[in-house]
């Protein structure tokens, strides 16, 4: 009788303790500690987002004493693809980045994280020991080295690796699939960049970070695997709202049967997509790199402590959707002349990056026109009573780009010259002048209709008031300093 009573009492105490611990809310990591960790362990060898495979190789090798390095295979062009393993815990987590070669933000953050995981005696040892004992981490920091070297989305076969999960035409796709199958992770992080024109839907705020628990079927159903990813994302969003309030979007969850994220979710790994977008004044995405470091480290802490269980799928669905409503420049009520009559219209302009041997430059065009009230511009100009005006080419050629000062360029713009010519130099040479430079042609493209190159003036009573040069807005009365990336034509 006493034994039965004692057993019942012990079971009651155990149940009480379990119930009590289950009610303790998950304590997310403090922003200040995460920021301090980033500043201490930021990888100083990476300072911009256009690094190449050869830049990363020595950085991977320097971690060989603390990480288990394994060459998983080679790309189409024969570049090594390496995995880095750390930790000895039961819960397996795989993180892969740069499946698209020009999406490098998270790769930078992973190397900051590698430095952090190797640290010691700095106030973070308790966290490191927790991660090391609870998790086994496998990183693949650059899946598409050929695309990275060319800084383009696709691989050397011109295949989008994120549409090659099933056919596995590309060696890089075969490597990623095998890595997942061999490791069998419980959680996966699919790390990408998205265009800077994504916004939090129907707001002017950029979606600096977008998150997604990808669907595993067309019905976008939620099972235990996808549900865990949603809960983890809800916890990540809680931290993000402290860092970038109102700038977090939820990526479209339409099922893509060829995509790695969707299929890895389907294959039983709770998969979290992180898309790094844009942030004002951060063209090289160094602040967004910091955010990636912080939210990935926080998410690993959630997984190690099972803190994600404190969050719900309802909190995940409360994250607002992504929109695609941002433009570099919106000009409202610009007057254009057609068949002798003037018409007021809005035009929306986007600039796109293009890479060449000399570096990268911008190429701008009219994205849309008419009534643009549903879009938001990084810059917006009220052009009421201003008229579209074509520019001229200055007849006297300069010797080279170096012989044209910014002041001279602005002086010529005020006189109605949109372009100048040079005798020497290379076509496609990158420059920062606020005027078009012609070397291989006597003309330049211009127009206001969709798809047109945006090189024109806005004039009042026939006098140029503003210049739009390759999509950059230049106030001819009050010019401001701005980073301009043009090329020689």
WOHUDA-V440350 format. One record per residue. N is the residue number from 1. RES is the residue in one letter. SS is DSSP state (~ for helix, > for strand, _ for the rest). PSI is psi as a letter, one per 20 degrees, with the letter a starting at -180 (none if undefined). Layout:
n=N res=RES ss=SS psi=PSI
n=N res=RES ss=SS psi=PSI
//
This chain:
n=1 res=X ss=_ psi=g
n=2 res=X ss=~ psi=h
n=3 res=X ss=~ psi=g
n=4 res=X ss=~ psi=g
n=5 res=X ss=~ psi=g
n=6 res=X ss=~ psi=g
n=7 res=X ss=~ psi=g
n=8 res=X ss=~ psi=g
n=9 res=X ss=~ psi=g
n=10 res=X ss=~ psi=g
n=11 res=X ss=~ psi=h
n=12 res=X ss=~ psi=g
n=13 res=X ss=~ psi=g
n=14 res=X ss=~ psi=g
n=15 res=X ss=~ psi=h
n=16 res=X ss=~ psi=g
n=17 res=X ss=~ psi=g
n=18 res=X ss=~ psi=g
n=19 res=X ss=~ psi=g
n=20 res=X ss=~ psi=g
n=21 res=X ss=~ psi=h
n=22 res=X ss=~ psi=h
n=23 res=X ss=~ psi=i
n=24 res=X ss=_ psi=o
n=25 res=X ss=_ psi=q
n=26 res=X ss=_ psi=p
n=27 res=X ss=_ psi=o
n=28 res=X ss=_ psi=q
n=29 res=X ss=_ psi=q
n=30 res=X ss=_ psi=p
n=31 res=X ss=~ psi=g
n=32 res=X ss=~ psi=h
n=33 res=X ss=~ psi=h
n=34 res=X ss=~ psi=g
n=35 res=X ss=~ psi=g
n=36 res=X ss=~ psi=h
n=37 res=X ss=~ psi=g
n=38 res=X ss=~ psi=g
n=39 res=X ss=~ psi=h
n=40 res=X ss=~ psi=h
n=41 res=X ss=~ psi=j
n=42 res=X ss=_ psi=p
n=43 res=X ss=_ psi=o
n=44 res=X ss=_ psi=i
n=45 res=X ss=_ psi=i
n=46 res=X ss=_ psi=o
n=47 res=X ss=_ psi=i
n=48 res=X ss=_ psi=r
n=49 res=X ss=_ psi=j
n=50 res=X ss=_ psi=l
n=51 res=X ss=_ psi=r
n=52 res=X ss=_ psi=r
n=53 res=X ss=~ psi=g
n=54 res=X ss=~ psi=h
n=55 res=X ss=~ psi=h
n=56 res=X ss=~ psi=h
n=57 res=X ss=~ psi=g
n=58 res=X ss=~ psi=h
n=59 res=X ss=~ psi=h
n=60 res=X ss=~ psi=g
n=61 res=X ss=~ psi=h
n=62 res=X ss=_ psi=i
n=63 res=X ss=_ psi=j
n=64 res=X ss=_ psi=h
n=65 res=X ss=_ psi=h
n=66 res=X ss=_ psi=h
n=67 res=X ss=_ psi=q
n=68 res=X ss=> psi=o
n=69 res=X ss=> psi=q
n=70 res=X ss=> psi=p
n=71 res=X ss=> psi=o
n=72 res=X ss=> psi=h
n=73 res=X ss=> psi=a
n=74 res=X ss=> psi=q
n=75 res=X ss=_ psi=r
n=76 res=X ss=_ psi=g
n=77 res=X ss=_ psi=j
n=78 res=X ss=_ psi=j
n=79 res=X ss=_ psi=q
n=80 res=X ss=> psi=q
n=81 res=X ss=> psi=o
n=82 res=X ss=> psi=q
n=83 res=X ss=> psi=q
n=84 res=X ss=> psi=o
n=85 res=X ss=> psi=q
n=86 res=X ss=> psi=q
n=87 res=X ss=_ psi=r
n=88 res=X ss=_ psi=j
n=89 res=X ss=_ psi=r
n=90 res=X ss=_ psi=h
n=91 res=X ss=> psi=p
n=92 res=X ss=> psi=p
n=93 res=X ss=> psi=p
n=94 res=X ss=> psi=p
n=95 res=X ss=> psi=p
n=96 res=X ss=> psi=q
n=97 res=X ss=> psi=r
n=98 res=X ss=_ psi=l
n=99 res=X ss=_ psi=h
n=100 res=X ss=_ psi=p
n=101 res=X ss=_ psi=h
n=102 res=X ss=_ psi=j
n=103 res=X ss=_ psi=n
n=104 res=X ss=_ psi=j
n=105 res=X ss=~ psi=g
n=106 res=X ss=~ psi=h
n=107 res=X ss=~ psi=g
n=108 res=X ss=~ psi=g
n=109 res=X ss=~ psi=h
n=110 res=X ss=~ psi=h
n=111 res=X ss=~ psi=h
n=112 res=X ss=~ psi=g
n=113 res=X ss=~ psi=h
n=114 res=X ss=~ psi=g
n=115 res=X ss=~ psi=g
n=116 res=X ss=~ psi=g
n=117 res=X ss=~ psi=h
n=118 res=X ss=_ psi=i
n=119 res=X ss=_ psi=r
n=120 res=X ss=_ psi=q
n=121 res=X ss=_ psi=l
n=122 res=X ss=_ psi=j
n=123 res=X ss=_ psi=i
n=124 res=X ss=_ psi=j
n=125 res=X ss=~ psi=h
n=126 res=X ss=~ psi=g
n=127 res=X ss=~ psi=g
n=128 res=X ss=~ psi=g
n=129 res=X ss=~ psi=h
n=130 res=X ss=~ psi=g
n=131 res=X ss=~ psi=g
n=132 res=X ss=~ psi=h
n=133 res=X ss=~ psi=h
n=134 res=X ss=~ psi=h
n=135 res=X ss=> psi=q
n=136 res=X ss=> psi=o
n=137 res=X ss=> psi=p
n=138 res=X ss=> psi=o
n=139 res=X ss=> psi=p
n=140 res=X ss=> psi=n
n=141 res=X ss=_ psi=i
n=142 res=X ss=_ psi=n
n=143 res=X ss=_ psi=h
n=144 res=X ss=_ psi=m
n=145 res=X ss=~ psi=h
n=146 res=X ss=~ psi=g
n=147 res=X ss=~ psi=h
n=148 res=X ss=~ psi=g
n=149 res=X ss=~ psi=h
n=150 res=X ss=~ psi=i
n=151 res=X ss=_ psi=l
n=152 res=X ss=_ psi=r
n=153 res=X ss=_ psi=g
n=154 res=X ss=_ psi=r
n=155 res=X ss=_ psi=a
n=156 res=X ss=_ psi=i
n=157 res=X ss=_ psi=j
n=158 res=X ss=_ psi=k
n=159 res=X ss=_ psi=p
n=160 res=X ss=_ psi=o
n=161 res=X ss=~ psi=h
n=162 res=X ss=~ psi=j
n=163 res=X ss=~ psi=k
n=164 res=X ss=_ psi=k
n=165 res=X ss=_ psi=h
n=166 res=X ss=_ psi=g
n=167 res=X ss=_ psi=h
n=168 res=X ss=_ psi=l
n=169 res=X ss=_ psi=h
n=170 res=X ss=_ psi=q
n=171 res=X ss=~ psi=h
n=172 res=X ss=~ psi=h
n=173 res=X ss=~ psi=g
n=174 res=X ss=~ psi=g
n=175 res=X ss=~ psi=g
n=176 res=X ss=~ psi=g
n=177 res=X ss=~ psi=g
n=178 res=X ss=~ psi=h
n=179 res=X ss=~ psi=g
n=180 res=X ss=~ psi=g
n=181 res=X ss=~ psi=h
n=182 res=X ss=~ psi=h
n=183 res=X ss=~ psi=h
n=184 res=X ss=_ psi=l
n=185 res=X ss=_ psi=q
n=186 res=X ss=_ psi=h
n=187 res=X ss=> psi=q
n=188 res=X ss=> psi=q
n=189 res=X ss=> psi=o
n=190 res=X ss=> psi=o
n=191 res=X ss=> psi=p
n=192 res=X ss=> psi=r
n=193 res=X ss=> psi=q
n=194 res=X ss=_ psi=r
n=195 res=X ss=_ psi=q
n=196 res=X ss=_ psi=i
n=197 res=X ss=_ psi=i
n=198 res=X ss=_ psi=p
n=199 res=X ss=> psi=r
n=200 res=X ss=> psi=o
n=201 res=X ss=_ psi=p
n=202 res=X ss=_ psi=k
n=203 res=X ss=_ psi=r
n=204 res=X ss=_ psi=j
n=205 res=X ss=_ psi=p
n=206 res=X ss=> psi=q
n=207 res=X ss=_ psi=n
n=208 res=X ss=_ psi=g
n=209 res=X ss=> psi=p
n=210 res=X ss=> psi=q
n=211 res=X ss=> psi=q
n=212 res=X ss=> psi=p
n=213 res=X ss=_ psi=n
n=214 res=X ss=_ psi=q
n=215 res=X ss=_ psi=q
n=216 res=X ss=_ psi=i
n=217 res=X ss=_ psi=r
n=218 res=X ss=_ psi=h
n=219 res=X ss=_ psi=i
n=220 res=X ss=_ psi=l
n=221 res=X ss=_ psi=r
n=222 res=X ss=_ psi=o
n=223 res=X ss=_ psi=a
n=224 res=X ss=~ psi=h
n=225 res=X ss=~ psi=g
n=226 res=X ss=~ psi=h
n=227 res=X ss=~ psi=g
n=228 res=X ss=~ psi=g
n=229 res=X ss=~ psi=g
n=230 res=X ss=~ psi=g
n=231 res=X ss=~ psi=g
n=232 res=X ss=~ psi=g
n=233 res=X ss=~ psi=h
n=234 res=X ss=~ psi=h
n=235 res=X ss=~ psi=h
n=236 res=X ss=~ psi=g
n=237 res=X ss=~ psi=h
n=238 res=X ss=~ psi=g
n=239 res=X ss=~ psi=g
n=240 res=X ss=~ psi=h
n=241 res=X ss=~ psi=h
n=242 res=X ss=~ psi=h
n=243 res=X ss=~ psi=g
n=244 res=X ss=_ psi=m
n=245 res=X ss=_ psi=p
n=246 res=X ss=_ psi=j
n=247 res=X ss=_ psi=k
n=248 res=X ss=> psi=p
n=249 res=X ss=> psi=r
n=250 res=X ss=> psi=p
n=251 res=X ss=_ psi=q
n=252 res=X ss=_ psi=p
n=253 res=X ss=_ psi=j
n=254 res=X ss=_ psi=p
n=255 res=X ss=_ psi=p
n=256 res=X ss=_ psi=o
n=257 res=X ss=_ psi=i
n=258 res=X ss=_ psi=i
n=259 res=X ss=_ psi=q
n=260 res=X ss=~ psi=g
n=261 res=X ss=~ psi=g
n=262 res=X ss=~ psi=g
n=263 res=X ss=~ psi=h
n=264 res=X ss=~ psi=h
n=265 res=X ss=~ psi=g
n=266 res=X ss=~ psi=h
n=267 res=X ss=_ psi=j
n=268 res=X ss=_ psi=j
n=269 res=X ss=_ psi=p
n=270 res=X ss=> psi=o
n=271 res=X ss=> psi=p
n=272 res=X ss=> psi=o
n=273 res=X ss=> psi=p
n=274 res=X ss=> psi=p
n=275 res=X ss=> psi=p
n=276 res=X ss=> psi=o
n=277 res=X ss=_ psi=c
n=278 res=X ss=_ psi=r
n=279 res=X ss=_ psi=p
n=280 res=X ss=_ psi=p
n=281 res=X ss=_ psi=j
n=282 res=X ss=_ psi=l
n=283 res=X ss=_ psi=h
n=284 res=X ss=_ psi=j
n=285 res=X ss=_ psi=k
n=286 res=X ss=~ psi=h
n=287 res=X ss=~ psi=h
n=288 res=X ss=~ psi=h
n=289 res=X ss=~ psi=g
n=290 res=X ss=~ psi=g
n=291 res=X ss=~ psi=g
n=292 res=X ss=~ psi=g
n=293 res=X ss=~ psi=g
n=294 res=X ss=~ psi=g
n=295 res=X ss=~ psi=h
n=296 res=X ss=~ psi=g
n=297 res=X ss=~ psi=g
n=298 res=X ss=~ psi=g
n=299 res=X ss=~ psi=h
n=300 res=X ss=~ psi=h
n=301 res=X ss=~ psi=g
n=302 res=X ss=~ psi=g
n=303 res=X ss=~ psi=g
n=304 res=X ss=~ psi=h
n=305 res=X ss=~ psi=i
n=306 res=X ss=_ psi=k
n=307 res=X ss=~ psi=h
n=308 res=X ss=~ psi=h
n=309 res=X ss=~ psi=i
n=310 res=X ss=~ psi=i
n=311 res=X ss=_ psi=r
n=312 res=X ss=_ psi=r
n=313 res=X ss=~ psi=h
n=314 res=X ss=~ psi=h
n=315 res=X ss=~ psi=h
n=316 res=X ss=~ psi=g
n=317 res=X ss=~ psi=i
n=318 res=X ss=_ psi=i
n=319 res=X ss=_ psi=p
n=320 res=X ss=_ psi=q
n=321 res=X ss=> psi=r
n=322 res=X ss=> psi=q
n=323 res=X ss=> psi=r
n=324 res=X ss=_ psi=l
n=325 res=X ss=_ psi=j
n=326 res=X ss=> psi=q
n=327 res=X ss=> psi=q
n=328 res=X ss=> psi=g
n=329 res=X ss=> psi=p
n=330 res=X ss=> psi=p
n=331 res=X ss=> psi=o
n=332 res=X ss=> psi=p
n=333 res=X ss=> psi=k
n=334 res=X ss=> psi=p
n=335 res=X ss=> psi=p
n=336 res=X ss=> psi=q
n=337 res=X ss=> psi=p
n=338 res=X ss=> psi=p
n=339 res=X ss=_ psi=k
n=340 res=X ss=_ psi=i
n=341 res=X ss=> psi=q
n=342 res=X ss=> psi=p
n=343 res=X ss=> psi=p
n=344 res=X ss=> psi=p
n=345 res=X ss=> psi=q
n=346 res=X ss=> psi=q
n=347 res=X ss=> psi=q
n=348 res=X ss=> psi=p
n=349 res=X ss=> psi=p
n=350 res=X ss=> psi=q
n=351 res=X ss=> psi=p
n=352 res=X ss=> psi=q
n=353 res=X ss=> psi=p
n=354 res=X ss=> psi=p
n=355 res=X ss=> psi=q
n=356 res=X ss=> psi=a
n=357 res=X ss=_ psi=h
n=358 res=X ss=_ psi=i
n=359 res=X ss=> psi=b
n=360 res=X ss=> psi=q
n=361 res=X ss=> psi=r
n=362 res=X ss=> psi=q
n=363 res=X ss=> psi=o
n=364 res=X ss=> psi=q
n=365 res=X ss=> psi=r
n=366 res=X ss=> psi=o
n=367 res=X ss=> psi=g
n=368 res=X ss=> psi=r
n=369 res=X ss=> psi=r
n=370 res=X ss=> psi=c
n=371 res=X ss=_ psi=o
n=372 res=X ss=_ psi=k
n=373 res=X ss=_ psi=i
n=374 res=X ss=_ psi=i
n=375 res=X ss=_ psi=r
n=376 res=X ss=> psi=p
n=377 res=X ss=> psi=q
n=378 res=X ss=> psi=h
n=379 res=X ss=> psi=q
n=380 res=X ss=> psi=p
n=381 res=X ss=> psi=p
n=382 res=X ss=> psi=o
n=383 res=X ss=_ psi=k
n=384 res=X ss=_ psi=p
n=385 res=X ss=_ psi=j
n=386 res=X ss=_ psi=q
n=387 res=X ss=> psi=q
n=388 res=X ss=> psi=p
n=389 res=X ss=> psi=p
n=390 res=X ss=_ psi=q
n=391 res=X ss=_ psi=r
n=392 res=X ss=> psi=r
n=393 res=X ss=> psi=p
n=394 res=X ss=_ psi=p
n=395 res=X ss=_ psi=h
n=396 res=X ss=_ psi=o
n=397 res=X ss=_ psi=q
n=398 res=X ss=> psi=q
n=399 res=X ss=_ psi=g
n=400 res=X ss=_ psi=r
n=401 res=X ss=~ psi=h
n=402 res=X ss=~ psi=i
n=403 res=X ss=~ psi=j
n=404 res=X ss=_ psi=o
n=405 res=X ss=_ psi=r
n=406 res=X ss=~ psi=h
n=407 res=X ss=~ psi=g
n=408 res=X ss=~ psi=h
n=409 res=X ss=~ psi=g
n=410 res=X ss=~ psi=h
n=411 res=X ss=~ psi=g
n=412 res=X ss=~ psi=h
n=413 res=X ss=~ psi=g
n=414 res=X ss=~ psi=h
n=415 res=X ss=_ psi=j
n=416 res=X ss=_ psi=j
n=417 res=X ss=> psi=p
n=418 res=X ss=> psi=h
n=419 res=X ss=> psi=q
n=420 res=X ss=> psi=r
n=421 res=X ss=> psi=q
n=422 res=X ss=> psi=q
n=423 res=X ss=_ psi=h
n=424 res=X ss=_ psi=r
n=425 res=X ss=_ psi=r
n=426 res=X ss=_ psi=p
n=427 res=X ss=_ psi=q
n=428 res=X ss=_ psi=j
n=429 res=X ss=_ psi=p
n=430 res=X ss=> psi=p
n=431 res=X ss=> psi=r
n=432 res=X ss=_ psi=j
n=433 res=X ss=_ psi=q
n=434 res=X ss=_ psi=l
n=435 res=X ss=_ psi=q
n=436 res=X ss=> psi=q
n=437 res=X ss=> psi=p
n=438 res=X ss=> psi=p
n=439 res=X ss=_ psi=g
n=440 res=X ss=_ psi=j
n=441 res=X ss=_ psi=q
n=442 res=X ss=_ psi=i
n=443 res=X ss=_ psi=r
n=444 res=X ss=_ psi=q
n=445 res=X ss=_ psi=q
n=446 res=X ss=_ psi=q
n=447 res=X ss=_ psi=r
n=448 res=X ss=_ psi=i
n=449 res=X ss=_ psi=r
n=450 res=X ss=_ psi=p
n=451 res=X ss=_ psi=i
n=452 res=X ss=_ psi=q
n=453 res=X ss=> psi=p
n=454 res=X ss=_ psi=n
n=455 res=X ss=_ psi=n
n=456 res=X ss=> psi=r
n=457 res=X ss=> psi=q
n=458 res=X ss=> psi=o
n=459 res=X ss=> psi=q
n=460 res=X ss=> psi=o
n=461 res=X ss=_ psi=k
n=462 res=X ss=_ psi=i
n=463 res=X ss=> psi=p
n=464 res=X ss=> psi=p
n=465 res=X ss=> psi=g
n=466 res=X ss=> psi=q
n=467 res=X ss=> psi=p
n=468 res=X ss=> psi=o
n=469 res=X ss=> psi=o
n=470 res=X ss=_ psi=k
n=471 res=X ss=_ psi=i
n=472 res=X ss=> psi=p
n=473 res=X ss=> psi=p
n=474 res=X ss=> psi=o
n=475 res=X ss=> psi=o
n=476 res=X ss=_ psi=i
n=477 res=X ss=_ psi=h
n=478 res=X ss=_ psi=m
n=479 res=X ss=_ psi=q
n=480 res=X ss=_ psi=q
n=481 res=X ss=_ psi=p
n=482 res=X ss=_ psi=q
n=483 res=X ss=_ psi=o
n=484 res=X ss=_ psi=p
n=485 res=X ss=_ psi=n
n=486 res=X ss=> psi=r
n=487 res=X ss=> psi=q
n=488 res=X ss=> psi=p
n=489 res=X ss=_ psi=none
//
